[in-house]
Amino acid sequence: MAVICHRIKIPIEHANRKLDGDMMYTVYHDRDSLIQVNDIIHYIPVDKDGFKMESHDINDMLFIVTSIIPLKDGDIVFGDKEYDGNRNN
């Protein structure tokens, strides 16, 4: 199975919490069930108007999906951690 890098927009407040280690999961509407464990996530921080924040530290980081919990109506909760280049830890 191929591993995919997903680009997901998140509010700037969530990006800040993720960098601080206060947010180790994400709720996401994944109607096509595309996100899988071991996939890579690149978060795109956006302001309240939906514009990308170009100078945020999370722009240079990748995360790896560690767990997925399906919810109803195509929503999922997935756990992730910073990706260090090794999918086997």
N, CA, C and O atoms as CSV, one atom per row, in Angstrom:
chain,resi,resn,atom,element,x,y,z
A,1,MET,N,N,0.838,-1.173,0.000
A,1,MET,CA,C,0.000,0.000,0.000
A,1,MET,C,C,0.888,1.244,0.000
A,1,MET,O,O,1.847,1.327,0.767
A,2,ALA,N,N,0.570,2.191,-0.848
A,2,ALA,CA,C,1.352,3.416,-0.965
A,2,ALA,C,C,1.056,4.356,0.191
A,2,ALA,O,O,-0.079,4.457,0.658
A,3,VAL,N,N,2.079,5.029,0.635
A,3,VAL,CA,C,1.927,6.034,1.671
A,3,VAL,C,C,1.760,7.386,0.993
A,3,VAL,O,O,2.476,7.715,0.048
A,4,ILE,N,N,0.823,8.147,1.480
A,4,ILE,CA,C,0.470,9.417,0.860
A,4,ILE,C,C,0.805,10.554,1.819
A,4,ILE,O,O,0.722,10.393,3.037
A,5,CYS,N,N,1.180,11.685,1.272
A,5,CYS,CA,C,1.355,12.895,2.061
A,5,CYS,C,C,0.119,13.764,1.846
A,5,CYS,O,O,-0.128,14.243,0.739
A,6,HIS,N,N,-0.647,13.960,2.901
A,6,HIS,CA,C,-1.868,14.760,2.849
A,6,HIS,C,C,-1.550,16.183,3.302
A,6,HIS,O,O,-0.826,16.385,4.277
A,7,ARG,N,N,-2.090,17.154,2.598
A,7,ARG,CA,C,-1.964,18.556,2.992
A,7,ARG,C,C,-3.300,18.967,3.588
A,7,ARG,O,O,-4.321,18.970,2.901
A,8,ILE,N,N,-3.288,19.315,4.879
A,8,ILE,CA,C,-4.516,19.625,5.597
A,8,ILE,C,C,-4.433,21.023,6.190
A,8,ILE,O,O,-3.493,21.353,6.913
A,9,LYS,N,N,-5.432,21.837,5.872
A,9,LYS,CA,C,-5.510,23.181,6.442
A,9,LYS,C,C,-6.034,23.090,7.874
A,9,LYS,O,O,-7.005,22.385,8.151
A,10,ILE,N,N,-5.369,23.820,8.783
A,10,ILE,CA,C,-5.841,23.900,10.164
A,10,ILE,C,C,-5.764,25.358,10.624
A,10,ILE,O,O,-4.898,26.110,10.178
A,11,PRO,N,N,-6.671,25.748,11.514
A,11,PRO,CA,C,-6.615,27.121,12.045
A,11,PRO,C,C,-5.279,27.368,12.756
A,11,PRO,O,O,-4.683,26.451,13.322
A,12,ILE,N,N,-4.833,28.594,12.715
A,12,ILE,CA,C,-3.558,28.961,13.322
A,12,ILE,C,C,-3.502,28.576,14.806
A,12,ILE,O,O,-2.442,28.211,15.314
A,13,GLU,N,N,-4.637,28.659,15.496
A,13,GLU,CA,C,-4.673,28.294,16.908
A,13,GLU,C,C,-4.355,26.816,17.096
A,13,GLU,O,O,-3.670,26.450,18.052
A,14,HIS,N,N,-4.840,25.964,16.201
A,14,HIS,CA,C,-4.552,24.529,16.279
A,14,HIS,C,C,-3.085,24.254,15.953
A,14,HIS,O,O,-2.454,23.393,16.567
A,15,ALA,N,N,-2.556,24.987,14.990
A,15,ALA,CA,C,-1.142,24.820,14.639
A,15,ALA,C,C,-0.259,25.177,15.834
A,15,ALA,O,O,0.723,24.488,16.114
A,16,ASN,N,N,-0.607,26.246,16.531
A,16,ASN,CA,C,0.164,26.642,17.713
A,16,ASN,C,C,0.085,25.570,18.801
A,16,ASN,O,O,1.094,25.243,19.425
A,17,ARG,N,N,-1.109,25.025,19.028
A,17,ARG,CA,C,-1.283,23.981,20.041
A,17,ARG,C,C,-0.511,22.716,19.661
A,17,ARG,O,O,0.055,22.043,20.522
A,18,LYS,N,N,-0.495,22.402,18.370
A,18,LYS,CA,C,0.238,21.219,17.910
A,18,LYS,C,C,1.738,21.397,18.164
A,18,LYS,O,O,2.405,20.459,18.600
A,19,LEU,N,N,2.267,22.577,17.897
A,19,LEU,CA,C,3.682,22.847,18.152
A,19,LEU,C,C,4.014,22.799,19.636
A,19,LEU,O,O,5.110,22.389,20.018
A,20,ASP,N,N,3.070,23.218,20.475
A,20,ASP,CA,C,3.278,23.209,21.926
A,20,ASP,C,C,3.111,21.814,22.528
A,20,ASP,O,O,3.394,21.614,23.709
A,21,GLY,N,N,2.651,20.839,21.720
A,21,GLY,CA,C,2.438,19.485,22.211
A,21,GLY,C,C,1.109,19.300,22.915
A,21,GLY,O,O,0.884,18.280,23.565
A,22,ASP,N,N,0.220,20.287,22.790
A,22,ASP,CA,C,-1.084,20.222,23.448
A,22,ASP,C,C,-2.174,19.606,22.578
A,22,ASP,O,O,-3.302,19.428,23.037
A,23,MET,N,N,-1.859,19.285,21.351
A,23,MET,CA,C,-2.863,18.746,20.432
A,23,MET,C,C,-2.238,17.586,19.658
A,23,MET,O,O,-1.519,17.794,18.681
A,24,MET,N,N,-2.521,16.363,20.108
A,24,MET,CA,C,-1.911,15.192,19.483
A,24,MET,C,C,-2.907,14.408,18.645
A,24,MET,O,O,-2.649,13.261,18.278
A,25,TYR,N,N,-4.033,15.017,18.345
A,25,TYR,CA,C,-5.035,14.385,17.500
A,25,TYR,C,C,-5.697,15.462,16.644
A,25,TYR,O,O,-5.613,16.651,16.953
A,26,THR,N,N,-6.343,15.045,15.588
A,26,THR,CA,C,-7.045,15.949,14.691
A,26,THR,C,C,-8.369,15.316,14.306
A,26,THR,O,O,-8.422,14.125,13.997
A,27,VAL,N,N,-9.434,16.095,14.321
A,27,VAL,CA,C,-10.726,15.657,13.806
A,27,VAL,C,C,-10.785,16.139,12.368
A,27,VAL,O,O,-10.529,17.309,12.084
A,28,TYR,N,N,-11.123,15.233,11.463
A,28,TYR,CA,C,-11.058,15.550,10.032
A,28,TYR,C,C,-12.208,14.885,9.312
A,28,TYR,O,O,-12.564,13.745,9.612
A,29,HIS,N,N,-12.796,15.602,8.351
A,29,HIS,CA,C,-13.834,15.006,7.518
A,29,HIS,C,C,-13.156,14.310,6.342
A,29,HIS,O,O,-12.619,14.962,5.447
A,30,ASP,N,N,-13.188,13.002,6.354
A,30,ASP,CA,C,-12.467,12.176,5.369
A,30,ASP,C,C,-13.477,11.264,4.680
A,30,ASP,O,O,-13.452,10.048,4.870
A,31,ARG,N,N,-14.355,11.847,3.888
A,31,ARG,CA,C,-15.460,11.071,3.304
A,31,ARG,C,C,-15.000,9.952,2.383
A,31,ARG,O,O,-15.754,9.015,2.123
A,32,ASP,N,N,-13.778,10.040,1.892
A,32,ASP,CA,C,-13.276,9.003,0.985
A,32,ASP,C,C,-12.355,8.008,1.680
A,32,ASP,O,O,-11.778,7.143,1.020
A,33,SER,N,N,-12.207,8.114,3.001
A,33,SER,CA,C,-11.336,7.221,3.787
A,33,SER,C,C,-9.934,7.145,3.197
A,33,SER,O,O,-9.379,6.060,3.023
A,34,LEU,N,N,-9.378,8.294,2.895
A,34,LEU,CA,C,-8.054,8.332,2.273
A,34,LEU,C,C,-6.912,8.289,3.275
A,34,LEU,O,O,-5.834,7.792,2.951
A,35,ILE,N,N,-7.118,8.791,4.473
A,35,ILE,CA,C,-6.038,8.832,5.456
A,35,ILE,C,C,-5.898,7.467,6.115
A,35,ILE,O,O,-6.876,6.882,6.581
A,36,GLN,N,N,-4.672,6.973,6.145
A,36,GLN,CA,C,-4.365,5.672,6.719
A,36,GLN,C,C,-3.221,5.820,7.730
A,36,GLN,O,O,-2.454,6.781,7.677
A,37,VAL,N,N,-3.119,4.856,8.647
A,37,VAL,CA,C,-1.989,4.830,9.583
A,37,VAL,C,C,-0.692,4.787,8.770
A,37,VAL,O,O,-0.607,4.092,7.758
A,38,ASN,N,N,0.293,5.522,9.215
A,38,ASN,CA,C,1.607,5.683,8.583
A,38,ASN,C,C,1.627,6.671,7.430
A,38,ASN,O,O,2.687,6.899,6.847
A,39,ASP,N,N,0.487,7.267,7.080
A,39,ASP,CA,C,0.506,8.344,6.091
A,39,ASP,C,C,1.147,9.577,6.711
A,39,ASP,O,O,1.204,9.714,7.933
A,40,ILE,N,N,1.623,10.461,5.865
A,40,ILE,CA,C,2.280,11.687,6.293
A,40,ILE,C,C,1.300,12.852,6.154
A,40,ILE,O,O,0.540,12.940,5.190
A,41,ILE,N,N,1.343,13.740,7.145
A,41,ILE,CA,C,0.479,14.921,7.141
A,41,ILE,C,C,1.355,16.163,7.106
A,41,ILE,O,O,2.292,16.305,7.891
A,42,HIS,N,N,1.034,17.056,6.186
A,42,HIS,CA,C,1.653,18.381,6.160
A,42,HIS,C,C,0.540,19.370,6.465
A,42,HIS,O,O,-0.359,19.574,5.650
A,43,TYR,N,N,0.602,19.987,7.651
A,43,TYR,CA,C,-0.422,20.936,8.063
A,43,TYR,C,C,-0.167,22.301,7.442
A,43,TYR,O,O,0.967,22.779,7.403
A,44,ILE,N,N,-1.227,22.914,6.963
A,44,ILE,CA,C,-1.174,24.248,6.389
A,44,ILE,C,C,-1.922,25.181,7.345
A,44,ILE,O,O,-3.152,25.142,7.388
A,45,PRO,N,N,-1.216,26.016,8.112
A,45,PRO,CA,C,-1.901,26.911,9.036
A,45,PRO,C,C,-2.573,28.057,8.275
A,45,PRO,O,O,-1.972,28.685,7.404
A,46,VAL,N,N,-3.831,28.308,8.629
A,46,VAL,CA,C,-4.578,29.382,7.971
A,46,VAL,C,C,-5.152,30.319,9.032
A,46,VAL,O,O,-5.449,29.907,10.154
A,47,ASP,N,N,-5.300,31.582,8.653
A,47,ASP,CA,C,-5.889,32.558,9.564
A,47,ASP,C,C,-7.411,32.445,9.527
A,47,ASP,O,O,-7.955,31.583,8.836
A,48,LYS,N,N,-8.096,33.308,10.265
A,48,LYS,CA,C,-9.552,33.211,10.378
A,48,LYS,C,C,-10.267,33.426,9.050
A,48,LYS,O,O,-11.427,33.042,8.908
A,49,ASP,N,N,-9.591,34.036,8.071
A,49,ASP,CA,C,-10.172,34.241,6.744
A,49,ASP,C,C,-9.791,33.133,5.761
A,49,ASP,O,O,-10.175,33.183,4.592
A,50,GLY,N,N,-9.035,32.131,6.230
A,50,GLY,CA,C,-8.659,31.012,5.384
A,50,GLY,C,C,-7.385,31.215,4.580
A,50,GLY,O,O,-7.074,30.409,3.703
A,51,PHE,N,N,-6.636,32.288,4.870
A,51,PHE,CA,C,-5.398,32.554,4.144
A,51,PHE,C,C,-4.221,31.859,4.824
A,51,PHE,O,O,-4.100,31.865,6.049
A,52,LYS,N,N,-3.358,31.261,4.006
A,52,LYS,CA,C,-2.194,30.532,4.517
A,52,LYS,C,C,-1.248,31.477,5.242
A,52,LYS,O,O,-0.963,32.581,4.777
A,53,MET,N,N,-0.767,31.014,6.401
A,53,MET,CA,C,0.224,31.759,7.172
A,53,MET,C,C,1.601,31.279,6.718
A,53,MET,O,O,2.043,30.195,7.099
A,54,GLU,N,N,2.265,32.079,5.914
A,54,GLU,CA,C,3.533,31.681,5.293
A,54,GLU,C,C,4.683,31.530,6.284
A,54,GLU,O,O,5.594,30.735,6.054
A,55,SER,N,N,4.654,32.282,7.381
A,55,SER,CA,C,5.819,32.304,8.271
A,55,SER,C,C,5.576,31.552,9.587
A,55,SER,O,O,6.021,31.998,10.645
A,56,HIS,N,N,4.888,30.441,9.525
A,56,HIS,CA,C,4.627,29.651,10.732
A,56,HIS,C,C,5.588,28.467,10.780
A,56,HIS,O,O,5.875,27.865,9.745
A,57,ASP,N,N,6.089,28.125,11.967
A,57,ASP,CA,C,7.064,27.035,12.120
A,57,ASP,C,C,6.536,25.685,11.633
A,57,ASP,O,O,7.313,24.851,11.168
A,58,ILE,N,N,5.230,25.462,11.735
A,58,ILE,CA,C,4.669,24.162,11.349
A,58,ILE,C,C,4.778,23.929,9.834
A,58,ILE,O,O,4.668,22.793,9.372
A,59,ASN,N,N,4.994,25.000,9.067
A,59,ASN,CA,C,5.141,24.853,7.610
A,59,ASN,C,C,6.318,23.964,7.234
A,59,ASN,O,O,6.310,23.341,6.172
A,60,ASP,N,N,7.324,23.900,8.093
A,60,ASP,CA,C,8.533,23.116,7.806
A,60,ASP,C,C,8.518,21.739,8.448
A,60,ASP,O,O,9.542,21.056,8.476
A,61,MET,N,N,7.368,21.325,8.964
A,61,MET,CA,C,7.286,20.054,9.687
A,61,MET,C,C,6.341,19.083,8.989
A,61,MET,O,O,5.411,19.488,8.291
A,62,LEU,N,N,6.596,17.807,9.190
A,62,LEU,CA,C,5.698,16.748,8.746
A,62,LEU,C,C,5.307,15.914,9.954
A,62,LEU,O,O,6.054,15.822,10.929
A,63,PHE,N,N,4.127,15.309,9.881
A,63,PHE,CA,C,3.629,14.458,10.960
A,63,PHE,C,C,3.234,13.115,10.369
A,63,PHE,O,O,2.873,13.030,9.196
A,64,ILE,N,N,3.303,12.067,11.178
A,64,ILE,CA,C,2.922,10.731,10.734
A,64,ILE,C,C,1.688,10.299,11.517
A,64,ILE,O,O,1.610,10.489,12.731
A,65,VAL,N,N,0.728,9.716,10.805
A,65,VAL,CA,C,-0.512,9.248,11.428
A,65,VAL,C,C,-0.211,7.970,12.213
A,65,VAL,O,O,0.330,7.009,11.665
A,66,THR,N,N,-0.565,7.970,13.499
A,66,THR,CA,C,-0.282,6.826,14.365
A,66,THR,C,C,-1.524,5.996,14.678
A,66,THR,O,O,-1.416,4.813,15.001
A,67,SER,N,N,-2.701,6.612,14.583
A,67,SER,CA,C,-3.950,5.890,14.868
A,67,SER,C,C,-5.120,6.621,14.235
A,67,SER,O,O,-5.065,7.826,13.988
A,68,ILE,N,N,-6.184,5.862,13.975
A,68,ILE,CA,C,-7.395,6.431,13.375
A,68,ILE,C,C,-8.607,5.859,14.084
A,68,ILE,O,O,-8.695,4.654,14.317
A,69,ILE,N,N,-9.539,6.737,14.425
A,69,ILE,CA,C,-10.822,6.321,14.986
A,69,ILE,C,C,-11.905,6.865,14.080
A,69,ILE,O,O,-12.047,8.081,13.956
A,70,PRO,N,N,-12.679,5.986,13.437
A,70,PRO,CA,C,-13.757,6.469,12.580
A,70,PRO,C,C,-14.932,6.972,13.419
A,70,PRO,O,O,-15.294,6.365,14.426
A,71,LEU,N,N,-15.511,8.071,12.997
A,71,LEU,CA,C,-16.729,8.602,13.582
A,71,LEU,C,C,-17.833,8.444,12.549
A,71,LEU,O,O,-17.629,7.766,11.542
A,72,LYS,N,N,-18.971,9.034,12.760
A,72,LYS,CA,C,-20.020,8.899,11.758
A,72,LYS,C,C,-19.941,10.023,10.734
A,72,LYS,O,O,-19.267,11.031,10.945
A,73,ASP,N,N,-20.636,9.833,9.634
A,73,ASP,CA,C,-20.726,10.807,8.542
A,73,ASP,C,C,-19.375,11.121,7.895
A,73,ASP,O,O,-19.171,12.228,7.396
A,74,GLY,N,N,-18.456,10.158,7.900
A,74,GLY,CA,C,-17.181,10.341,7.215
A,74,GLY,C,C,-16.125,11.071,8.014
A,74,GLY,O,O,-15.021,11.290,7.515
A,75,ASP,N,N,-16.434,11.454,9.241
A,75,ASP,CA,C,-15.431,12.115,10.078
A,75,ASP,C,C,-14.533,11.063,10.723
A,75,ASP,O,O,-14.952,9.936,10.986
A,76,ILE,N,N,-13.308,11.460,10.964
A,76,ILE,CA,C,-12.368,10.596,11.686
A,76,ILE,C,C,-11.620,11.439,12.705
A,76,ILE,O,O,-11.534,12.661,12.578
A,77,VAL,N,N,-11.092,10.784,13.698
A,77,VAL,CA,C,-10.114,11.375,14.604
A,77,VAL,C,C,-8.832,10.604,14.354
A,77,VAL,O,O,-8.828,9.373,14.388
A,78,PHE,N,N,-7.742,11.319,14.104
A,78,PHE,CA,C,-6.487,10.601,13.944
A,78,PHE,C,C,-5.429,11.197,14.852
A,78,PHE,O,O,-5.331,12.412,15.027
A,79,GLY,N,N,-4.640,10.297,15.424
A,79,GLY,CA,C,-3.500,10.694,16.227
A,79,GLY,C,C,-2.288,10.807,15.330
A,79,GLY,O,O,-2.163,10.087,14.339
A,80,ASP,N,N,-1.398,11.712,15.684
A,80,ASP,CA,C,-0.170,11.855,14.908
A,80,ASP,C,C,0.959,12.323,15.794
A,80,ASP,O,O,0.751,12.757,16.926
A,81,LYS,N,N,2.157,12.226,15.256
A,81,LYS,CA,C,3.346,12.737,15.936
A,81,LYS,C,C,4.291,13.263,14.874
A,81,LYS,O,O,4.155,12.947,13.692
A,82,GLU,N,N,5.250,14.068,15.306
A,82,GLU,CA,C,6.188,14.634,14.348
A,82,GLU,C,C,6.936,13.510,13.640
A,82,GLU,O,O,7.392,12.558,14.273
A,83,TYR,N,N,7.055,13.629,12.337
A,83,TYR,CA,C,7.713,12.620,11.514
A,83,TYR,C,C,9.204,12.901,11.462
A,83,TYR,O,O,9.624,13.997,11.092
A,84,ASP,N,N,10.001,11.907,11.834
A,84,ASP,CA,C,11.452,12.059,11.858
A,84,ASP,C,C,12.147,11.324,10.707
A,84,ASP,O,O,13.370,11.193,10.689
A,85,GLY,N,N,11.356,10.855,9.763
A,85,GLY,CA,C,11.923,10.118,8.635
A,85,GLY,C,C,11.903,8.619,8.803
A,85,GLY,O,O,12.290,7.891,7.889
A,86,ASN,N,N,11.456,8.134,9.963
A,86,ASN,CA,C,11.428,6.708,10.238
A,86,ASN,C,C,10.001,6.276,10.533
A,86,ASN,O,O,9.408,6.734,11.510
A,87,ARG,N,N,9.448,5.412,9.716
A,87,ARG,CA,C,8.083,4.945,9.904
A,87,ARG,C,C,8.007,3.749,10.843
A,87,ARG,O,O,6.911,3.251,11.098
A,88,ASN,N,N,9.108,3.281,11.353
A,88,ASN,CA,C,9.116,2.061,12.151
A,88,ASN,C,C,9.257,2.311,13.648
A,88,ASN,O,O,9.582,1.381,14.385
A,89,ASN,N,N,9.027,3.531,14.123
A,89,ASN,CA,C,9.152,3.752,15.571
A,89,ASN,C,C,7.840,4.066,16.215
A,89,ASN,O,O,7.782,4.276,17.426
